[in-house]
Amino acid sequence: MNPSTAAPDWRPAIAIVAQTSDTLGEAPLWHPLDGCLYWLDLAGARLHRMAADGHVTTREVDRPTPLGAIVAGPAPGCLILSALDGLSLYHWANDTLLALCHPEAGRSAIGYNDAKVDRAGRLWIGTSDLAEQEPRGVLWCWTPGSAPVLAEAGFTVVNGPAFSPDGRTLYLSDSVGRRVLAYDVAPDAPVLTHRREFAAMAVDEGYPDGLTVDAQGGVWLAHWDGWRVTRFSPEGERLQVVPLPAPRITSVAFGGEGLATLFVTSARLDLAPPLLDAAPLSGSLFAVDAGVSGLPERPFNPV
């Protein structure tokens, strides 16, 4: 599709959930096994957890920064977490990390980025050129019980991914390329086909960042330097734009009762003082009354 800003602004109820002042808030996750919301400060090496009563606890993560992403692990309070040294299994109850795998071992200046588990239970994780200059980022697919395999390559920064309700379409943000791509994904093999452009971003829309998909198949996109989240139809039509009080919107996830709340992370990274003065809530976690429900995230069991 051609870039467009024709979708009308939508003014749903927006709440400030936590003013954590994250340098690079990212990777919101509503854990389906414990009903808690988790998210990261990638640059600050911090993990946040919001309990059912709304109380937020923050822990330092003893891994080299930047961190990458979290996905639900196979038990309550259990997460798969990525950092510069690979993927680990983290247990909130005893604050422990167990190294799992490091498919990018041997390549310098590569960082892990967004990750999601598809409807078949496979973990897809993107990587990025840390300097954000060369197309060295790739997409890995990790099937439980197997080693991660290379599924796609040739990106500077890989963000997303997200999956259609039936699991047959993968959406991926090529952030530096200012576009969202879509692929057909095989349900029984880590194979992507029929690559196409799902949406392109105009300059005033910023850069496409994290993604999620609602129960109706709508695709929700966070805009870095765009002050917004956009909802697209499964065909790539802009349906709604949600303006937000921070320019660097990083990722989105459904959670809460009935998965009817869209949680939105943001960043303060490299914001000049005048812009930060104009957007003091940058680095906060927001909640949007989305008007639709999300889909539960599938836990990943690496064995």
C-alpha angles and dihedrals in degrees: 000000000000118000111270139170094189096115111107122250111255120208107202122162109286123193131191102233100179133359095209094150091223116192088213111004111192151144104046111195131183102206108222093206100054106020093235129130118230129186139163142231097215096193096038094047091231131143118204126200125190113198125211090267091057096254112144122212122188127201133185114241116221097218133103115270145279095055115206119206147314131228130182116277127211097276139039111285091013119125139178105226130187129207136157090288096053139263124332139183111240126196115200094197095065100016095237134147126206118192113237112171143330111204092174093056110135096030115101126220094015121131132193115242138174120359137184138176114235127223090268093056099256121137116230117192130178128210133203143206100253091218089050090224109102132050093246098125120109141180119242127197119205117194114195111263093018137081119263113268130204111256105169138359145181104079132125094209124009115204133170125011113190137161137225117247092259091048094235098109126060119199119203133183114225089195102186089043089055093229143106115224129202128206137182109243125203114235093218103035136040092248126132122199140166096040111197141161110263098180138349125211126230115220093256090055093063123215126325112249133161123006142199135174128225129219091266092055095257114151116223116202130192114217118215106212088004104096090222155073119228129203116212130192117241086261093057099257115146106242105169138004119206111201113214133194095245130064100215105062108175114177147350138214136173119236146131126075110352089356085272098135123083110213114205128196126204141186142226094196114143095344110157115237095254092053093043089051088053092048107034092161091066109128092034130121114242132194123211126197092231100188090225134065128247131222124257115257113243115236117239121228109191096202 
